[in-house]
């Protein structure tokens, strides 16, 4: 069942989303050479608690961390480790905040360099900008663009499939692969709600859920530089990596469907 949120509930989610966006940016700023994944996890928890929220991911059964870290070929659900970042690493941070009864969810991927990622002055909700022009950064820029295109389709009268198609067209149009076994989702009183929001279209758009005012969804771009196949790794029951060892990217925002336009809550 798809849960429709009231205006008051969306306002609460906006407040939680603002906490999350601020935390996500600050954590990514610390994704520097020599810093460990666990250090970022600790920082994220401290920042969320200080801001008056709770780590949303710690409410997931058997998950004991505030963030998931996707370093290089890790796709999603990477448990933070003592691994220390090296220059050139591709690092995705996925984080959730629970605030006054509601979850928000967001993720972003950056390149570890000798200087931290910079906040993007544009108001497109993606927050960060890529800073060089080699193949990996072109890959990350594509994910950012796919997220923008997907969010643009999150409006009343469209269907989930419009979002899916926009993401897929953008990613595959540049020669990359959408992961098919992992999808975006509704979000609200639970971290994962209906409907599923795939980054790909495998049924006619008219058979996908209709977008209605009050829906809140986590739009995710989950994609690889190489092939789309993924595998569980590290024997921890969580970490998913690319099967071919290629670099993966993850971009996500929580979005509300409103009368005016898509409302990005994690910005």
Secondary structure, 3 states (H helix, E strand, C coil): CECCCCHHHHHHHHHHHHHHHHHHHHHHHCCCCCCEHHHHHHHHHHHHHHCCCEEHHHHCCCCCCCEEEEECCEEECCCCCCCECCCCCEEEEEEEEEECCEEEEEEEEEECCCCCCEECCCCCCCCEECCCCCHHHHHHHHHHHHHHHHHHCCCCCCEHHHHHHHHHHHHHHCCCEECCCCCEEECCCCCCEEEEECCCCCCCHHHCCECCCCCEEEEEEEEECCCCCEEECCCCCCCEEECCCCCEEEEEEEEECCCCCCEECCC
